[in-house]
Amino acid sequence: CRVVRPQQPVMDKSYQNETRELLRKLNTRRPDGGNLAHYDDSWHIVKENDSVPPSAKWSDCSVEPSMSEYANHADLGARAWMSHSVISFDYRVVEVPRGNLLDPSCDAMILGHLPRGSEERWLAEQRPQRRLIVIDETVYKLYGDRVRAYFESRKVQHEILVLPMVEENKSMELTLEVAKKMKEFNIDRRTEPVIAIGGGVCLDVVGLASALFRRRTPYIRVPTTALSYVDASVGAKNGCNFGGSKNRLGTYVPPCAALLDCEFFATQESRDVANGIAEMAKMAIMKSEELFCLLEEHGPRLATDKFMPSSDVDGAPARVLRLSIEKMLEELAPNLWEHSLERLVDFGHCVGQDLEMAALGTEHELMHGESVACDMAYMTVLAQQLSLITVEERDRTLNMLRGCQVPVWSPVMTYELFVEAVANRVKNSMGQNFPLAVGIGKARIVNDISDEDLKQA
């Protein structure tokens, strides 16, 4: 018998030459980065020495043809194309003075997603407006009359879909209910953003339905909880639960705007407000000593007073909210699609999500922020165990969390649950990638932590 070696492409050298030429082209694109020009109502790949009309519109995207590395004697002409598309997302996160969002004299709910002075806003002001509003049923009971009065006063044709947007219902079935209503409303996917009014479940579900409906329909987030104000509203992610796992189905499609009015906190229980403060504490521990000190000093009253300032000169509540949002956006904007899994915003979410789902429906049920707080407390102890922070910094952090009225431990957090959660973390994040504090308001990503250290903490 004889060994038959796989047939090698006959053009190895020419393939290498063409690859070098492709790399050269990639490095010598037009200043705007692309090799595609639009003229005569069509896009064209522009090669060297091609004649292009001066009026052509250039793209920063490119298509680079080359020889296929799999070409062989049977097909010498096999080709490959490297398509490079630059996809950008622009979205606004806009604060409205407390209590103004549902005031008919404020146009934010209609036009706030469009920057003042822009051509898009000017055009929108010239035509009648239509809106589909999806609102959580609890929020509707509290604010439904004001929402309806707002759109009637602004003479906006509208329909309101009221749904039970709670964690137990956060499913694909609920998402499809929203999509069905979008179809019935015959929504314009360019000029009629869907408005989601509610907590994180509502914002996530409407965001997912909008991302799926006609592959991308604009939507606006109006968070009504302290948690969604600084978390779900400012990012790009949306989703629903699936297969017993939290947010296992979803996309990275941000809203065209998030409209923020902290007046909604007034109808929350103090525990719900504290639940949101946990996400603010996350950014404080990871990124901001100023925010940490503010929460250390004012955390107890922020939950109790629901971010109401104590006087006309009390700027602490507003400063806490603004720092939390800005620090969150600093981390999200450069990594919107999570190409990098080394994310400081994952602090509190390494085992917290597994803890939240495990506690769901039990006598020890935890809100999302409470689960995050338990995770953060453990990771703080772990950071001290690894000598990344001092004992004093550890205790200061744990006391800050307690002052914010969130738990730092749960009986549901068994060692077995922890081991499973860490395994899930390693699998889904391509390694441990634990965000850990290395000081007050400072952090870094840590890997290769031993089982012994994890158990000891």
Salt bridges, closest charged atoms under 4 A:
GLU18 OE2 - ARG79 NH1 3.08
GLU21 OE2 - ARG24 NH2 2.69
GLU48 OE2 - ARG24 NH2 2.39
GLU64 OE2 - ARG29 NE 3.75
GLU95 OE1 - ARG322 NE 2.79
ASP107 OD1 - ARG116 NH2 3.89
ASP107 OD2 - ARG121 NH2 2.92
GLU125 OE2 - ARG121 NE 3.64
GLU159 OE1 - LYS181 NZ 2.76
GLU167 OE2 - LYS246 NZ 3.01
GLU192 OE1 - ARG130 NH1 2.66
ASP204 OD2 - LYS170 NZ 2.72
GLU263 OE1 - ARG146 NH1 3.65
GLU279 OE1 - LYS282 NZ 2.78
GLU279 OE2 - HIS349 NE2 3.20
GLU279 OE2 - HIS368 NE2 3.17
GLU290 OE2 - ARG319 NE 2.84
GLU296 OE2 - ARG396 NE 2.65
GLU297 OE1 - HIS298 NE2 3.64
ASP314 OD2 - ARG301 NH1 2.91
GLU330 OE1 - LYS287 NZ 3.07
GLU330 OE2 - LYS327 NZ 3.59
GLU331 OE2 - LYS287 NZ 2.93
GLU338 OE2 - LYS237 NZ 2.98
GLU338 OE2 - ARG343 NH1 3.16
ASP346 OD1 - ARG343 NH2 2.96
ASP346 OD2 - ARG425 NH1 3.07
GLU356 OE2 - LYS246 NZ 3.42
GLU356 OE1 - HIS368 ND1 2.85
GLU363 OE2 - HIS364 NE2 3.89
GLU370 OE2 - ARG271 NE 2.65
ASP395 OD1 - ARG394 NE 2.89
